[in-house]
Amino acid sequence: MKETKSVKNAESQDSVKPVILVVDDEETIRFCLKEALESEGHEVYTEEDGEKSLSLVKKVIPDLVILDLKLPGMSGLDLLREIKAHDPNILVILLTGHGSVDTAVSAMKAGAFDYLEKPFKMEHVKVVVDKALSTQSLMREVLRLRKKTDVTGNANIIAVSKEMKKIFEHVKVIAQSPSSTVLIQGESGTGKELIANYIHMMSARNKYRFMEINCAALTENLLEAELFGYEKGSFTGASTTGKAGLFEATQRGTMFLDEIGEMGLPLQAKLLRVLQERKFKRVGGDDVINVDVRIVASTNRNLEEEVKKGNFRKDLFYRLKVLPVYLCALKERKDDIVPLAKHYIDKFNKEFNKEVNGLTPEIKAILKKYEWPGNVRELKNVIERAVLLSNNSAISAEHLLLGPESEMNDIGQDEEVDQSISTVEKQHITEILKETSWRMTKASKILGINRTTLYNKIKHYGIKQ
């Protein structure tokens, strides 16, 4: 007999519960552990079979597995190795009978967190489980801090301008909601990924995964397979064992769908079902998989216009737009330009072992005058290049590549400045396209703009291959 518990609707949860999987072929032990651990506020799944429990591990991504060492079919030790191979962050507590302690100790060397000898007292089980979950929480926190130090320290979110301060205060409020969907809109390069990261880190889901996927980078079929996974043989080239999707891997975490406006209508319908029902099926699969994942989406398109054109589902647009965030272009928050430039100078000084330590009034004026079509991403790339090329203590105009120094000196001559910037931008784009053999993805990455913006600039400047 197998007992399972569906994931609760995330909309009604105040916090994210730790998930525990109990694997034991004795029904009484499964029942007692499930009842005791649920009374402690944990989400508990149970399974009696090793191979079936491995499948369940891939679906629910538990924080902790309580595993009997002796199981029918796949042994507990083999299952331990499989779990650790799938996700080394999942902790495992072994259940062992009298006389098998030596085997349990050997299993701990293979990656088990601890072991409990049968018959056990439930109070002792609770103590060991609490210890394991505390360790799990600490492990995830350390990984999070290592990966996102700049975000947690708020070092990358520059909010000097009144425009950005207002946005950032709004984002702080949004981050307190653990489940509501968020739609971040703004031009390419305005920092949508950074805001999505911050929302995740400040929410109750921050101990779990932040999964990012660029909807514009994959074909429709590949994107569907990546998001939802697939069963073996479901399409040509599919793995012989099937594959879990990113939704499964992000269980209880946050999924960031970047450039969601590029997603096709059929896949939009499937995503809508996930948002409404919190469940889905793998490609080619029949089993319904419950999922508890917060969706944060972003786009540089005007989705209201896309809805009118029939390119984006109206129901999905309003389902995503529960908590909207609008990021203004860098040219609309000019008070942030110089602080951002100084931040990136510090960053690249460390990276390149440089000592660029100042921005002259002339350079500040140039930076503030420029329109920054690639927004913060373009500013970052410009400063990176300038720091790398500079041999002095301050950046010079010739290293910015935003226009000849002689023409940029007179900031008051708007028409000359704009014409100079356009000329240099066209030359710069042309050079990068030649260097990359017109590989659009690589060229757009070097330029700090997305492919759509690059195509538009090629058309605007009449650049020929």
C-alpha positions, 0 to 999 in steps of 0.5 A, spaced: 500 500 500 502 506 498 500 513 501 501 520 498 499 527 499 498 532 494 502 538 494 497 544 497 495 549 493 501 554 494 496 560 494 493 558 501 500 557 504 503 562 509 510 559 508 513 553 505 513 547 508 519 542 509 518 536 505 520 529 507 519 522 504 519 516 508 521 509 505 519 503 508 516 496 507 513 496 513 506 499 513 506 501 520 512 504 520 510 508 514 503 510 518 507 512 524 512 516 522 507 520 517 502 522 522 508 524 527 512 528 522 505 531 519 504 533 526 510 537 526 508 541 520 512 537 515 509 535 508 510 528 508 510 522 502 511 515 503 513 509 499 514 502 500 518 500 494 525 503 492 524 504 485 518 507 486 520 512 491 526 514 486 521 516 481 517 520 487 524 523 489 524 526 482 517 529 482 517 532 489 524 534 490 524 532 498 528 536 503 529 529 507 528 522 506 528 517 511 530 510 508 529 503 511 536 500 509 533 493 507 528 494 502 525 489 497 528 489 490 533 495 490 536 496 497 536 502 501 544 503 500 543 503 492 537 507 493 541 512 497 546 512 492 541 514 486 538 519 491 545 523 492 546 522 484 540 525 483 541 531 488 546 531 493 543 536 497 537 531 499 539 529 506 538 521 508 536 518 514 537 511 515 533 506 518 536 500 520 535 493 524 539 491 530 545 488 528 546 492 522 549 498 525 556 497 521 552 497 515 549 503 517 556 506 518 558 504 511 552 507 508 553 514 512 560 514 509 556 514 502 553 520 504 547 518 509 546 524 514 545 519 520 541 513 522 536 510 527 536 503 530 529 500 530 525 500 534 526 507 535 522 512 540 518 517 536 521 523 540 528 521 538 526 521 531 523 528 531 530 530 534 534 527 528 529 530 523 530 537 526 537 537 526 537 534 519 532 540 516 536 545 520 542 542 517 539 542 510 536 549 511 543 552 513 546 548 506 541 552 502 543 558 505 550 557 504 549 556 497 544 561 496 549 566 499 555 564 495 551 564 488 548 571 490 552 575 494 551 581 490 543 580 490 543 579 498 547 585 499 543 589 495 550 591 492 547 591 485 541 594 485 542 602 485 536 606 487 539 613 487 534 616 483 527 617 485 524 613 480 528 607 482 527 608 489 519 608 488 520 601 484 525 598 489 520 600 495 514 596 490 519 590 489 520 590 497 512 589 498 512 584 492 517 580 495 513 578 501 508 574 498 510 567 497 506 565 491 503 570 487 505 571 480 509 577 478 510 580 471 516 584 470 516 589 464 521 593 461 526 594 456 532 589 455 538 590 459 534 594 465 535 589 470 529 584 470 533 578 472 536 582 478 529 584 480 527 577 479 532 574 484 531 579 489 524 577 489 526 570 490 531 572 495 527 576 500 521 571 499 519 565 504 522 560 498 529 563 498 531 556 501 530 553 495 532 553 487 531 560 483 531 557 476 532 561 470 530 560 463 530 564 457 524 563 453 527 566 447 533 562 447 529 555 445 525 552 440 517 551 442 518 544 442 525 544 446 522 549 451 516 545 453 521 539 454 525 543 458 519 546 462 515 540 463 520 534 462 518 528 458 517 520 458 522 515 454 520 515 447 515 521 447 519 524 441 525 523 436 531 524 440 528 523 447 532 520 452 531 512 453 529 513 461 525 520 460 527 526 464 524 530 469 523 538 467 525 544 470 518 545 474 520 539 478 527 541 479 524 547 482 519 544 487 517 550 492 522 555 489 521 560 484 521 559 476 524 566 472 521 565 465 525 571 462 522 574 455 515 570 456 513 574 450 517 570 445 513 563 448 508 560 443 500 560 444 500 552 445 505 552 450 502 559 453 496 554 454 500 549 458 503 554 462 496 557 464 494 550 467 500 550 471 498 557 474 491 555 475 491 548 477 498 547 480 499 541 476 501 538 469 503 532 465 510 531 462 511 531 454 508 524 452 506 522 460 499 520 463 501 521 470 499 528 473 505 531 477 503 536 483 507 542 483 508 548 488 513 553 484 512 561 484 512 564 477 516 570 476 516 572 468 519 578 464 518 581 458 521 587 453 514 587 449 508 590 450 504 584 452 497 588 452 499 590 444 501 582 443 494 580 446 490 585 441 494 582 436 493 575 438 500 573 439 499 572 447 493 569 451 489 574 454 487 570 460 495 568 461 497 575 461 492 577 467 494 571 470 501 573 470 500 580 472 497 579 479 503 583 481 506 587 476 513 591 476 515 596 471 522 598 470 524 604 467 529 605 462 536 608 464 535 614 460 529 615 465 533 614 471 539 619 470 541 620 477 543 612 477 548 613 471 554 615 475 553 611 481 552 605 477 558 606 473 562 607 480 559 600 482 562 597 475 568 600 476 569 597 483 567 591 480 572 590 474 578 593 478 577 587 482 576 583 476 582 585 472 587 588 478 586 595 476 586 601 480 581 606 476 579 610 481 575 616 478 570 619 473 572 626 471 566 631 470 567 630 463 566 623 463 560 624 468 557 629 463 558 624 457 555 618 461 549 622 463 548 625 456 548 618 452 541 615 451 543 608 453 539 604 448 542 597 451 540 600 458 544 598 464 547 592 461 550 596 456 553 601 461 556 595 464 559 593 458 562 600 456 565 600 463 568 593 463 571 595 456 573 602 459 577 599 465 580 594 461 583 599 456 585 604 461 592 605 464 591 611 468 587 612 474 581 615 471 577 613 465 578 617 458 573 619 453 577 615 448 575 608 452 568 609 452 567 608 445 561 613 445 563 618 440 570 622 438 573 626 444 573 632 440 566 632 439 564 630 446 567 635 449 561 640 447 555 637 451 551 643 449 551 641 442 545 636 442 545 635 434 552 634 433 553 629 440 547 625 437 549 624 430 556 622 433 553 617 438 549 614 432 555 614 427 560 610 433 554 606 434 553 603 427 561 602 426 561 599 433 555 594 431 558 593 424 565 591 427 562 586 432 558 583 427 564 582 422 568 579 428 562 574 430 561 572 423 554 575 424 552 570 429 546 574 432 546 571 439 554 572 440 554 579 437 548 581 441 551 578 448 557 582 446 553 589 445 549 588 451 543 588 447 538 582 446 537 579 439 530 583 437 534 590 439 540 588 434 535 586 428 532 593 429 539 597 429 541 593 423 535 595 420 535 602 422 542 603 420 542 599 414 548 595 415 549 590 410 552 583 411 
